[in-house]
Amino acid sequence: MVRHVENNYSELWKKLAWKKLRKNLFRLQSRLYKASRENDRKRVNNLQKLILRSRSARLLAIRQVTQLNVGKKTAGVDGKKSLTFQQRWELDDHLRRNIPEWKHQELKEIAIAKKDGSQRILKIPTLDDRTWQCMMKYAIEPVHEALFNARSYGFRPGRSTHDCQKLLFQNLNSSVNGKEKQILEIDIEKCFDRINHNFLMSKVIAPQNAKKGLWRCLKIGVHPDFPDSGTPQGGVCSPLLANIALDGIEEIHKSLRYADDMVFILKPHENAQKILEKIQEFLHKRGLNIKASKTRLVSATDGFDFLGWHFQVQKNGKFRCTPSAENFKTFRAKIKTIVNNSNLGALEKAEKLAPIVRGWRNYHRYCFTVLNTWLTTFYFIVEKPHTNIILMIFLQPFPPFFPIFGIKGF
């Protein structure tokens, strides 16, 4: 009997017109974006309330959290790693009745080891709370997307690291005399748990009930933050709140920002110290600080690392972008771990290597010609040149995985 009931819920869930639901939500969000651009706050408020009451938004949020998100199998304090189809429908009803007065459960804390040997505490909300946060994101993100600075790129829809790469080229190439410029690198300390909540909430544009819910969310321990892995494992709306907190820092001086990493582009006569003081004042109001160890002023001809690339303007004025040394080191370590694993057969190694090599090559696709990308990829896999040749020969029998040296692949 229980199985029969669950099958009924399953059929109902699978028969939902997801394409139509996405279209409904997109239409509302488009209207919300337009109202925000026109600074029509009353209309913005009404449309946000409409999204928070929308059945399409509820069902899409449940699907996003329970089926699509990378961290969907991570349990909160209630121990639930997944929801049955019946539980998803029950959550839909629970959200419908309780969104205005939503109360967060406690967060599950997980210690994650960092590269430097220290630990980072990951705070995991329950699936129910993550779904509520997703609903908040649907209602808040379009408003702020209409207002965010154009030089902010991290964790924003339709923007990527390659946009930053292109912008740096436009600002440092020979036609704009890039070799004369200086770069002020800024990194913000990972102290978003100390952010000024009052200041943040004054910047968030949302209905009063939604703001109260976000306030409770912040007080329970869901902090604005940018995840190290690129995928939010904790709060669904954490990257959005962090972007809201930092928005406007790009206006201090010509710059670009990706999450909490920033570079400011200075002409020879511009005072770096004054710019740095303005940045510190901006962050201090928000309860944040600059990480001194990663803040430095360099000449464009000396080069700098940003987002896994090394950017440099050569003495002849030519702009150069290559994978950074740290990026190479991480990539090579992943490759070596697989190649040196004696428990894996040749085909298994090729299958595991393929997505890593393909991903690395695609990320750096604008650095070299295609041929140079592949040659450089394999040159840096191992340190000894003769071993590189052996590895190339080793990979040749597997054309479905590696399209190199004239072998057709994917």
Buried (B, 14 or more C-beta within 10 A) or exposed (E): EEEEEBEEBBEEBEEEEEEEBEEBBEEBBEBBBBBBEEEEEEBBBBBBBBBBEBEBBBBBBBBBBBEEBEBBEBBBBBEBEEBBBBBBBBBBEBBEEEBBEBEBEBBBEBEEEEEEEEEEEBBBBBBBBBBBBBBBBBBBBBBBBBBBBEBBBBBBEEBBBEBBBEBBBEBBBEEBBBBBBBBBBBBBBBBBEEBBBEEBBEBBBBBEBBBBBBBBBBEBBBBBBBBBEEEBBBBBBBBBBBBBBBBBBBEBBBBBBBBBBBBBBBEEEBEBEEBBEBBBEBBEEBBBEBEEEEBEBBBBBEBBBBBBBBBBBBEEBEBEBBBBEEBBEBBBEBBEEBBEEEEBEEEEBBBBBBEBBBEBBEBBEEBBEEEEBBBBBBBBBBEEEEEBEEBBEBBEEBBEBBBBEEBEEE
